Amino acid sequence: MNGTAASTGGKRKADGSLQASPPAKRPVNGSNKPSIDTDMTTPDISIDDVSYDDRSDADSDIHPVAMYVGTPGSLGEWQDTIQKVVRNVVAIRFCQTCSFDTDGALTSEATGYVVDSERGYIMTNRHVVGSGPFWGHCVFDNHEEVDCYPVYRDPIHDFGILRYDPKAIKYMHVDGLTLSPDLAKVGTEIRVVGNDAGEKLSILSGVISRLDRNAPEYGDGYSDFNTCYYQANAAASGGSSGSPVVNKDGCAVALQAGGRSDGASTDYFLPLDRPLRALQCIQQGKPVTRGDIQCQFLLKPFDECRRLGLTPEWESATRKAFPEETNMLVAEIVLPSGPSDSKIEEGDVLIKVNGELLTQFIRLDDILDSNVGNTIKFHLQRGGEDIEVDIEVSDLHKITPDRFVTVGGASFHDISYQQARLYGVAVQGVYICEAAGSFRFDNTDNGFIVQSVDQKAVPDLDTFIEVMKQIPDRARVVVTYKHLRDLHTLNTTIVYVDRHWSAKMKMAVRNDVTGLWDFSDLGEPLPPVAPVRRSASFIELDHMPHLGIASLIRSFVHVNCSMPVKLDGFPKNRRWGMGLVIDADKGLVLISRAVVPYDLCDITVTIADSIMVEGKVVFLHPLQNYAVIKYDPALVDAPVVSARLSDQHLTQGAKTYFLGYNRISRVVHGSTTVTEITAVAIPANSGAPRYRAVNVDAITIDSNLGVSCGSGVLVAEDGTVQALWLQYLGERSPNNQRDEEYHLGLGTPTLLPVISAIQRGETPSLRMLSVEFRSIHMSQARVMGVSDEWIKKVTQANRSHHQLFMVSKRTFERVNHPVSLLEGDVVLTLNGKICTTISDFDVMYSNEVLDAVVVRNCEEMHLQLPTVLADDMETHHAVSFCGAILHRPHLAVRQQISKLHSEVYVSSRIRGSPAYQYGLAPTNFITHVNGESTPDLESFIAATRKIPDNTYFRIKAVTFDSVPWVITMKKNDHYFPTMEWIKDGNEPCGWRRVTYEGNQVFQGEATDGIPTVAGNAEME
């Protein structure tokens, strides 16, 4: 895999300072995190693990790669050792398939090493194994590959154990490395053998310089604590996580975990005492008991302990008992409501445990792990006074989440000890690990704790499940929540509960025997409550000079659009805007396609800021950036007024009035002037083609209101609407990666034919020329071969705009027509009318064949141009396969490409999926599966259904730039079942879902597995 170093989804750094002490309670943006050591400056630190192919999420400040670092003399001394170690080191390539706890969904690679060749146990880091669902395989030095799965991940310390089938390794002898934690000494020469910087194998040298470093803090994600770390100068970087740190005898003395990324060659290793104990327990078939008192300790030197109140007597006794020690354990964070609460205080110096003088984490871990459920005695010093307390040791596994529930497109579990420790809160509450779907709040960051749902408190996951079971589909309920970075603020929002796109509420429970997470249904959703008619009144506009304009406020409605699946390259899951009611009796509303891009969506129409009704898509214009939606007017008791649309075109310089809504939905208005009317030329987005308006006139005005408002109208004094003011989605800025938006006017005369047909109960069947036009001046037209006679006709036909239109780009047609327009053609007339404005081309929408006069290569030609059906441009069928969303190339793709290689187009993909891991990227075309041609979605599904689960298959694909390539990919039905979305007017949602799992086909419902499309925040 290409890319820079990453840790659990990117190479993480502390916020401006190296931290070995944890952040203060409830940190805000990391600004009050104390630094770690007085002898160190403020470098960046990172977990060293992986490289992966989303460079924008990874940190570019990485260590230089070194295939072998050492002196020439040392090469021979280490040769036999390295040969022994290398055959036990594996490259781990894995997916964390969904967000869970502190980890986001990701695809990555790291290192591990065999520690039991008979049973197939591999030691690696906990931030590699992750706390949630894991799916991966390991590759040995001879390139034999075998599946692996987790059998243990430590709740706190940065190690985990994977298992593989030893019988699957047939061509290499693997004997395993011995774990020897006692051999780690200051001055020991070591080698770090692993998958550094994504390389197959690298060998880095170093010398252990410290054994008493506090565990580094990596920011808001996973961090180890309550352990010491070793320090060395091995210069490891991304991909080296989980590498063995070996001595000359080939014994593993530590586990590579993290390092500084500011140019210094400092690395941090985890001691192997706890990993060795866990391995021995697993080998013996015993549970790995882990005890804790919910208090974080730090190693602090004697001089600092003295300032905290350590008496000379205890210092003398401690130095005498441990002459080589220079630190003692000091309480740093005591969690509320935990076993240590009100018994231990921050700043207490730990003297004894159960009567034993103690200064090291390793011994403290021994005592806690062997006394789960028992009460032990702690002897502390607090400000010079001796304090003795009895504390019951709790089971650390019980406060480590091993299950989650998905509902409404979001995922939840009980808050973890990791998150509680990071923010100094009690280990209580329901944590949103995937804030998506119905629970996608304004702030897209994870870190939300749900306080109540539907006026009912939800202190834990079980209560949350019972509350959600009682909420019917499509209900709107009040949810209160807090964010871990701002626990002072209680947020309140209204949630629209989606139980139709994400129908089943599911529980996922970790299974440490199989390494999978087992899914179970938590009952069928309650059906929606039948809507009732409600009444409301519109606001009145103050100081409005014209009553006709003032009354137009009763024609505006608020439109929310939620899209469960990302289709057509559209970048958002949710959009909102103001719509204009054009027929109050039928409930018809005009809205921008930047708000409603396609019809696989949920639409909510809010009338008079009070009445909320469901809407559905009636019509999507293929080129002119508007959609028509419909709500049920029988549910609305409010004086909604149909807007009157003008049939006269606005002209440049015309006086008009602007009435619109700004970004916070406030009504703004003012008089203005039309500055320009010209054919819109919104740049295409080459990275991910998505809908954009073409071949339509755009209106600009001289008021700043047009810039600040994405929704509104241009209106005459009598209240007649002359133009819609719409949002136009543009390209993605290459610098700030922000989606550009344009705010422009669309004249109402061009809308009237479509609106009239819809009002008559007809479905508009538009036709169109498959080309994109741009205007040219007469000087350009003359050079291109337009005669003086035609130029004279143009100037007479339109005295305000002396221009013609040239074909700038052809839209790729699925059916080749013998007669068609070509790039560079200058269109003179269509059906006898000279085309001097882009609106003159609207004649194409109602004609199957157009009589055209064009100039091509300086020659005048008469052509009979066929048009194509516009409805064929929309997406009616989509497939989710291995985390990739596939459908026919939509119009935006066909506008930008000269050849369609297949009808199977990759529109988006989900992080943590096989598609992401193996590099199947958006804008790819899939042409073959296992050598079988897949020209369309039906043949693709047929070919992929033949593939057994968890086996490799070949995909032949072509990039957007027509470069063919082949990849192998492993199928994963457990977490990413194949799913079809088929437009079906007989379904309540307008779409039918079909799920394939093995040889079974499920109509209408998703089967067991993590929802792969519903509101997933990690989709790209």
N, C-alpha and C positions, 0 to 999 in steps of 0.2 A: 504494500500500500504506500502511496505517496503521502507527503505531508510532513508537518513539523511535529514536535513532541506534544503529547496530549496526556491528560489524566482524567479518566472517567469523563471523557468528552472534551478534552482540551487541556493544554498545559497550564495548570492553575498557579497563580501567584498570590502572595499576600498583598494586601492593599497598601503598598508603599513601605512596608517594613518587614524585616525578618522577625517572626514571632515564635518563641518557644513557650511563652506563657500565653494562655488563651485570651480571647477578647474579653473585655469587660462585659458585665451583664447587659443584655439587650443592646448590642452595638448597632450604631446607625452608620451604614456605609463604611464600616471599618475605621472610622476616624479616631476612635479612642482605644485602639488596641495597643497594649503595652509591648515594648520590644523585648527581645529575649535575653540577650547577654550584654553586659556592660563592655565586654571586649570586642563586640562585633558592631559593624555599622549597619546600614539599612539595605541589605541586598534583597533581591527577590528570591523566593523559594518555590519549588514546584515538586509535585509528585512526578516521578519519572515513570512513565509507562509506555505510551504507545505513539504510533504515528497513524493518522487516518486522513481521509481525503476531503475533509472540510477545512481548508486552510484558513478560512475566515474565523473559525472558532478556536484555532490553536494559537499558541504563543510563539512568536518568531524569534524570541530571545533564547536560543538553545545553545547547549554546549557543542563544541566542534566534535565531529565523529572521529574516533580513533579505532582502527581495526586491531592494533596491538600497540600498547604503550608500555615500554620497559627498556631497560638497558640491555646492550648486546650480551653482556655476561649473564644476565638473568634468564635469557631465552632457553639455554640448555638445561639449567637447573629446574625449570618449570615444564619442560617438554612432556615428560611422562604424566605429570599431574594434569596438564591441560588436556591431553588425549583422553584421560579417564573422565574428566569432568564434562568435556564436550558431548560425549555420547549420552549423557544424562540430562542435558539441557534441552528444553523444547521451546519453540516459538508458539505462543498461544494466540490464536485469532478468534475473536469472539464478538458477540453482540450482547449488550444489555438491552433487552427488547422493549422496555418501557421505563418511564420515570418511576423511581421508587426511592423514598427517603431522601438522602442528599444527592443521589445519582440521577442524572438525566439519561434518556435513551441515547445510546451511542453504538458505534461500530469501531473496533479498535484492535490493537495487537500488543502483546506484552511477552514476558518471559516466565518460565517456570522450570523446576528441576525435579527429577524423579527422586523420591525419598523411600519408596518401597516398590521395587520392581516386580515382586510376586503378586502383590495386590493391586498395583497400578496407581499409586498415590503420587500426586505432584504437588509440590509446595509453590505457592505464589503469593501475591499480595491480596489483601482484602479489597482494595480499591480496584483490582482487576476482576476478581470474582463478583464483586458488587453485592449490594444488599437485596437486590430484586432478581427478576428472571434473567437467567444467563443461558446463552446458547453458543457453543463454540467447539473448536477442535485444536489439537496440538500437532505440531510438525517436528519430527526428530531430525537429528543432524543429517541422516541419510535420506531425508525427504519422504519418509514414511509418515502418513497422516492417520490420525485416529481421533474419534470423537471423545470429548471429555465433558464432565459435568461436576458441579460442586457437591461435595459431601460435608463441607464445613466452611463457614466464614465466621471469623471471630467478631463478636459484637463491638469490640473496641479496638483491639490491636490490628495492625495492618498486615494480617496474614490470612490466607484461606487455603483450603486443600481441595484439589480436583482429583477426579478418578477417571482412568481409562482402562480399556481392556488389554492387559498385557499380551494376550494371545494374538492380538492384531498386529503386533510388531514381529515381523518374520525374518528380517534381513540384517538385524543388528543386535548385538548383545547389550542389554541394559541391566546394570547391577545396582543402580541407585547410589546416592550420596549419603554419607553419614552426617547426621547433625551433631555437632560438637560445640555447644555454646561455651563450654569452659575454656576453649582454646583461644578465645578472643582476648587479646592483650594489647595494651598500648605499645606501639612499635612493631606489631606483627605485620609482615608484608603479606598483601592479599592480592587476589585477582577477582575481578567481576566479569563473569562469563555470561553473556546474554545477547538479547536481540536489540542492541543499542541503536537508537535513531532509525529503527525500522530495518536495519541491516540484518542479513540472515544470521550472522554470528560476529560478535566483536569481543575482544579480550582486553580489558582495561586494568591497569595496575594501580596500586596505591599502598598506603601504609595507614593503619588505624592510629588515629591521633587522640581520640577521646572515647571514653566508655560511659560518660555521665552527662550526656547532653539531653536536655528536655526534648520531648517529641515536638517536631515542627508543626506549626499551624498553617493550613493551606487556604484559609479564608472561610467562606460560608459553606463550603462543601464538607466532605468527609475529612476528618483529622483524627489521628491517633492521640491518645492521652493516657495518663497513669502508667507510663513506662519510660525508661530511659532509652536513648538511641546512641548508636556508635557514630563516630565521625571519621571520615577519611577523605583523601584527595584523588578519587578515581575518575572524575570528570565524566560520569555517566549522564545520559540524557534520555529522551523519550524512547520507549520500547524496552528499556532495561529494567522496568519494574518487575520484581519477582526473580531477578537474577541471583544465583548463588554467590556469596562472598566466600571464597575458599582460601585456605592456607596452602603451604607447600606440600602438605601430605594429601591434599585433595579432599579435606574435610570441610564441610560447610560450617562456617563460624558465625554467619549473619545472613540477613536477607536484605537485598537492595530495596529501598523504598522511595527516597526522594533526594533532592539536592538544591543547591543554589543555582539560579539561572542568570546571574548578573556578570558572568565572565569568570567568576572564581570557580576553582575546581574542587568544590566541597560536596561530599555526598553523605547521605544519612542512611544508616543501616539499622534494621530491627534486630535486637537480640533473639536468639533461637530458643530460649528457655520455655516460653509459653507455646511456641509452635511444636517443640519436641513433645511436651506433655500432651497436647491435643492429638498429635499423631499417634502416640502410644495408646491413648484412650480409644481412638478409632480402630487401631489394629487389634485391640483386645475386645472390641465390641462393646465398650462402655460409653456412656454419655460423657461428653466433655463438659463437666460442671464448671460454671463460671459465676463467681460471687462478686457482689458490689454493694457499696453503701451510699451510692449516689453523691460522692464527694470527689472532686478532682484535686490531686496533690501535684506539687511541682518540686523539683530539686532546687534548693537554694543554698548558696555557700554559707559557711559559718558566720561570716561577718554580717550578712543580711539577717540570718536567724538571730544573731545577737541583738540587732536593732529591733527585731520583733519581740524580744523579751526572753530569749534563751538564757538561762542562768549559767554562770561559770561552772557550777557543779555538774550540771548535765552536759555541758560542752566537754568538760574534762573527761567525764565517764564515757562519752560517745567516742571521743578521739582515742581514748585508751583501748576501747573495744574494737574500733575500726581505724587503725593507724593510717591506712591508705585512703580513707574517705575524706572528702572535703565538703560534702553537702549533707543536708537533712531534708526530710519531706515536710512540706508546708502546705496546709489546706489553702486552695485557691478559689474554688467555687463549690458551694454547698447548695444542692438543689432543694427548692421548697417542697414540702410534703414528703421528702425522701427519708430514709432511715437515719441520716445524719442531721436532719433539720432540727434545730434548737439544741443539738448536742455538740456539734462541731461548728466553729465559726471560722470565717476567712481569716487567715493569718496565724492560726494555731499551728504550733510546731509539734510534729508527731515524735514522741519519745519511745513508747513501747506499745506492742500489741500482744495481748495475752501474757503480759509479763516479760516479753522478749524485747530487748533493745533492738531497734530497727532503723535503718537508714536507706534501704534500697527498695525499689519498686518490685524487683523480682521476688524478694521474700514476702512482701506485702501481698502480691498476687497469690503466692503459695498458700498463705493463711486464708485469704478470702475464698479461693476456689475450693478449699477442702472443708469449709465451714458454712456452706449454703444452708440457710434455714436455722443456723445456730446463732447464739448471742456471744459476741466476743468483747473483750475489754480493751479500750483505747486509753492510753496515758498520753496527755497532751500538755504543752505549756502555752499559756495564754497571758501575754503581758507579764511574764515572770512568775505566774502562779501555776501550780500543778493542778490539772483537771483530769479526772477519771470518769469515763462514760461507758455504759454498756450499749452496744449497737447490734441489732439483728442484721445478719448478712442476707440480702435478698438475692433471688435468682436473676442474674443478668440477662438470661435468655428471655425471661418473661417481659422485660421492658424493651425488647428488641423486636420490632414488627416482623412477622413471618406470614402475613396475609394482607390482602387488600381487596377492596370491593370497587367495581366499576358500575357507574350509573349515570345516565344522561351524558355520556361521552367523557366523563371525568373519573378519576381514580382517587381513592381515599384509604388511609390506614391510621391506626393510632400513632400519635407522635412518638418518635424514637428517642432513645437516650442520647443519641448523637445530637439531634436538633435541640433537645432540652438543655444539654450541657453547653452547647454553643451560645445559647441566649439566656442561660441562667433561669429557666422556668421549670415548673413541675412537669413530670412525665405524665401529662394528662391532656387529653384533647384529640380531636379528629383532624388529621393533617391532610391537606389536598396535595397529593404527590403529582397529580397531573391536572392542572387547572385549565380544563378545556371543556368544549361542549357547552352544556347548560351552566357550568360553573367557571366559565372563562370570564374573570372579572376584568375591570379596567386595567389593572396592573397585571401584566402577563407573567411576572416573575412567580416562581413557586415560593412557598413560605406562608401559606394561609392556614389559619386554624379556624374551623367552623365552630361558632358558638351556639347558633340555633337555626332551625329550619322550620318554617311554617309555625312560628311562635313557640316551638318546642325546643328545649335545651337538648343538646347532643354532646354529652361529656365524653362519650366513648364510641367506638365503632359499632358495637352491637346496638346501642340506642339509635345511632344514625341510621342503621339499616332498617330498623322497625319503623322509624319516622318516614323514611323514603318509601317504604312499602305502601303507606297509606295515602300517598300523593298520586293522583291520577295523571295520566298523560296529558300534555299540553296545559297543565295547571301553572298558574303564576303564584309563587309563594315568596314570602319575605325571608331572606337569609342574612344573618349577622355573622361577621367574621372579623378576625384580627390578623395582622401580618406580624410575623416574628420580629421584624425589624422596627415595628412601631406598635408595641403592645399597649400603648396609652390610648390608642384610637380604636373605637368600636365602629366598624363600617357596616352600613346597612344597604342592601340592594334587593331588587326584585328579580327572581330567577324564573325563566320559562323552562319548565321541566320537559325535556325531550325523552319520551319513552317509545318513539316510533322508529326513528333512524337507529337509535341504540336501544332496542326494545327490552332486552333482558338485563336485569341486574345480576351481576355475577360476582362470585367470591373466588379469589385465587389464593391457594394455600401452598406454601413451600413444602416440597417433598424431598428430604435429604437422602432418601434411598434411591430414587430415580433421577434426582437432580432437576426435575421439572417442577412447574407450579401447576397444581391440579385445580381445574375450574369446575364450579358447580353453579347451577341456576338458583336464584333466590326468589323464585315465584314469578308469575306472570304480572305484568303491569296492569293497574286499574285502567279501564277505558276512560277516555276524556269525558268530562262533564259537559252536557249539552249547553251551548251558550244561550244567554237570555238577552233580550232587548234592554238597552240601557240608554239613559238620557244624559245630555250635557249641553252646555252653551259655549260658544266661541268667545274669545276675548274681543274687545273693541280697541281699535287703534286710535290713540290720542293724536291730536294736532294733524290729522290727515286732511290736506286741502281739498281732496276730491272724494265724494262719497262712493262713487263707483269703484275706486281703487280700494277704499277702506273695506268695502263689503267683500273684496276678494279673499280676505283672511278666512272666510268660511269655505273656501275651495282648497285650502291647504291641509294636508294630513302628514303625519310623521310615519315613515316606513322603516322598519327594521328587517334586515335580511340575514338569516343565519344559514350557512352552507356546511353540511356535515362532511362533504367530500370535496377536496380541491380538484376541480376539473378545469380544463381549457387554460391551464397556466395561470389562473387567477391567484393572486398572492395572499388573499385574506380569507378568513373564515366568517367574518362578520362585517357588515356595512350598514350604514344608516343614511338617510337623507329625507328631504321633504318632497312629497309628491303632490301633484295637482289633480284635483277631481275634475274630470271632463264629462262625467255623466253620473249625477248623484242618484238617479233612479235605478241605474244598473250597477252602481258601485265601481265605476271604472276610474283608474288613476294612472297618470303618466309619471314615470320615474326614470332616472338615468340608469344606463346599463353599468355604470361604475358602482351602483348600489345593488342592482339585481342583474348579475352577469349571466346566469343560467337558471333553469327552472328546477334543479334538484336542490331545493332549499325550503326553509320555513320563512314565511313572511307575516309580519305583524303590522297592522295598520292602526295607528292611534289617531282618533278623531277628537277634535276640540280638547286636546291634551288630557282626555279623560277616558274615552271609550276605546278599548282595545279589542280588535277583531282580527280573525285570521284572513290572510289573503292568498291568492294563487296567481301564477303567471298566466296571462292570456296571450301575450304576443311579445316577441323579441325582434327588434329590427336588426337586420344583419349588418347595417352600415352606419346608421344615423344616431346611434348612442342613446336610444330610449327604449323603454319597455312599457307595456300596458299590463297592469295587475288589476285584480278584481276582488272586492270584498262583498259581504252580504249586507245590503242596505236595510234589510228587515230587522237587523240587530241594532240599528242606530236610530235613536230618537234625538236628533240634533238638526239644526237648520243648515245642513250641508247644501252648498250652492254649486251647480255646474258652471265651471269657468267658460266664458264665451271666447272662442278662438278666432282671431282675425284671419281673413283670407287674402289680406293685402301684405305684400312683402315690405319689410322695413328697408329704408334707404340710408345710405351714408349721410351723416349730418342731421338725421331726424331727431327731434326731441322726443323723449320717452320718459317713463317713470320706472324706477327699479324698486321692486318689492321682493325681499328675500330673507333667508335665514342664515345667520352666521354659524361659526363652528360650535357655539354653545346653544344652538337652537333658539336664539333670540331673533325677533322680527326686526329688520332694519329696512329703511326706505329712503328714497331721495330722488330728485329729478336728475336726469343725465342725458347724454347725447351719444348716438351711435357713431363710433369713430371709424369702424371698418367692417366690411362684410366680404369675407374671402373664403376660398376653399380651405378647409382645415387641413393641416399637415402635421399631425402628431407623430413623433418619431416612433419607430417600431422598437420593441424590446427583443433584441436578438438572443439574449441569454435564456429567456423563457417567453416565447411568443404568447400574447394574450390579447383579448378583444381590444380593438381601438377603432375609433370612428374614421371612416374614409369617405371620399366622394360626397361631402356635405359642406354646405356653407356655414361658417362660424361667425358670430357677431361679437364684436368687442365694444366696450363703452369707456367713457372717460372718467368713471367714478371708481374710487378705491373700494366701494362696496362690492364690485364684481370680483375683486381679488380675495376678499375675506369671506365671501359667501359661495358655497357650492350648490345651493338650491335657491330657486326663486323664479321670477318672471319679469319680463319687460312688458309694461302695460300702458295703454292709452288712458287719457283722462276719464273716459267713460267706463273704464274697467275692462275693456276688451284686451285680452292677452295677445300680444304681438310676437312674443318669443319666450321659449323656456330658457331658464338659466341653469345649466347642467354641469356636473362634474364629468371630466373626461380623464380616464386613466391613461397615463403615458408610460414612458420608459422608466427603467430603474437607473438611478444615478450611479455611475461607477465609483464615485468617491465616497459618498456617505451611505451607499446601499439603501437609499430611500426611494420609494415609488413616487415618481413625479405625478402631479395632478394639475390639470388645466381647468379653468372655469370659463365657459364660453356660452354664448347664446345660440339657440336653434330656432329659426323662424317657424311660426305655426302653420303657414300655408302648406308646407311640405308634409305636415302630419295629417291633414284633413282626409285624404283618401283612405288611409288606414283606419282612422278613427271612425269614419262613417261606416265602413264595412263591419267593424266590431260592434258598433251600435245596432246594426241591422241583424246581429246575431251570427254573422259570417266569420269564418276564420280567414284572415288575409293570406292569400297565396301569392306572395311577391316573387317576382323574377328579377334577375340582375345580370349585368355584364360582369364577367370575372376579371376585371382589371381595376387598377388604381390610376386616377388621373391627377395631373398637376397642371397648373396654369402656366402659359408662356406668353410673353409679350409679342407684339407684332414684328419687332425686329428679329426675334428668334424664329417666329413662324415663317418670315420671309426666307431666312437662311435654310429652313427645313423644306422649302419648296412650295409654300403657299403662295398662290399667284396674287398679283396686284388686284385682280378683280374680286377675289375672295376677301382680301384685306379691306377693300372698300365696302363690301357687303357687311363685314363685321362691324366696322365703324358706324355704319348706318343702323345696324340692328340694335346696338347697345352703345349709346353715346357716353355713358358713365364708366364702362369697363371695356376697353379695347384689348381683348384677350381671347385666346383659344385654349384648348386643353389637349395635352399630349399624354399618351399612355406611358406611365412611369414604371409600372410593374404589373405583370400578369399574375392572376391567381391560378394556382395549379388546378387543372380540371381532371376529374376522375375519368371523364369520357372526352376523348379528343374530337374536336369539331374540325372539319376540313376548312371552314371559314371562321376566322377569329381575328381579334385585334392583336397586334404585336407591339412590343416595346418600341417607342419612338414614333408610333402612328399619331398624327394630328387629326383629331375629329373635327370635321367642319359642320356636318348636319346629322341629326337623327330624325327619321321620319319627316324630312323636309324642313325641320326647324334648325336654324343656326345656333350652335351651342356656344354661347358667350358667358354663361354662368353655370355653376355646377348644378343648380336646380333644373337647368334644361335637360339634364340627364335623367331626371326622375321619370321620364317617359318609359325607361327600361323596366320599371316595376310592374307594368301592366301589359307587356307585349312579349309574346314568345319569340318573335323575330323582329329585328329593327332594320330599317332601310337606312344605311349609313353612307356618307361620303367622307372619305379620309384621304390624307396625303401620306404616302409611304414611300420613302426613298425618293423624294421630290416628284413623285407621280401621284396624280389624283386617281382615286379608285372608288368604285361603287360596290358596296358589300351588303350581303344579307346576313346580319349578325344574329345568331341564336342566343337566347338568354337561358339561364339556369334557375331552378327553383331555389329560393333563399332558405326554405326550411331544411334543405339538405345540409346546410352549413352548421346547424346546431348539433350538439352532442346528445344522442339518445341512448347510448349504451356505453357503460364503463365497466372495467374489471380491476379488482384489487388482487394482485398476485405477488406473493413473497415481499410485500411491502411497497410494491410499485403500483401506481394508478395508471391504467392503460385505457385508451380510447382511440377512436378514429382521429386522425389529424384534423383539428378544428380549423376554422377559417383563418385565424391569425397565422397558423403554421403555413397554410396553403398560400397566403399572401406573401410570405417571405421565402418560400423555397421553390426551386425550379423543377424538382423531381421528388415524387413520393415513393419511397423505397418499400413501404408497407403501410397497411391500414392499422397496424398495431404501434401506437405512439406512446412513449413514456411521458406522461404529463407531470407527475410528481412522484416523490418517494418518501418513505418514512424512515427517520433515523432509528438505528437499532435493528433494522430489517436485513434480510439477505440481499435485497436489491441494493441497499446502501453498502453493505459489507463487500460485495463483489463488484461494485462499480457500475451498476446499471443506472444511468443518469437521465434526468429529464432532457428532453429533445432527442433521445435516441429512438430509432425505429427498429423493432424486432422483426427479423425476416425469416429466421429458422429456429426450430427447437429440436435438438438431437438430429439435425440434418433434414428434418421435415419442414417443408415450406409452410409459413404461417402468414398468408397475405391478409387475413382479417381476424377479428376477434374470435369468431366461431372456430376457425381452424386452430387458433392459438390455444383455446380452452381444450379442444379435443386432444391436441398434442401434449399439453401439460398434465392432463388427467391420466395419461399413461405412465407418468413418472411416479415411482414409489416415494413415500415420504422419507425425508432425511437421506436422500441419495443425490448424487451429482448429475447434472445434465448440462448440455451445451446450448448456448444461445449465440446465434449469429445476429449481429446488430449493425446498424449504420448510423453514424453520427449525423447531426444536422448539416455538417459540411461535407457529407457524402463520403466519409471515410469508413470502410467496412472494418469490423473487428469481431473477435470471438472471445467469449468468456465462458468459464464453467461456474455454475451456481448450485448450491445445495438447497433443496426444497425444505420448507418448514411449515407443515400443516398445523402444528400444535399452537403456535403463536400467530401465524399468519395464514389462515385458511384462504383458499381462493374464493372470491366473492364477486358476483355480477350485480350490476345495477342497470335495470332495463326500464325505459320509460313505458308506462302503462297507465292509460287514462282510467282504467277500471279500479286502480288502487287508490285508497284515500290520500296517500301522499303523492300520487302521480307517478311513482316509480315502484318497481317490483325488485325485491332482492332475492338472489339465489346463491346459496353457499355450498361449496364442494369440499368434502372432507373424506379422503380415501375414495371408496366406491359409493359413498352416500351423497345424495343431493337433497338440500334442505331449501324449501321454498318459503320465502318471506321472512325467515329469521336467521340471524347469525348463530352458528353453533359455538361450542366451547372454544375459548381462545380470547386473547386480548383484542378488543376492538381496534382495528387497524386504520380506520378512516374517520370515525365519528369524532370530529372536533379535535383531532390529535394536534397538540401544539408543536410537536416536533416534526411535522410534515414540511417538506420543502418542495 
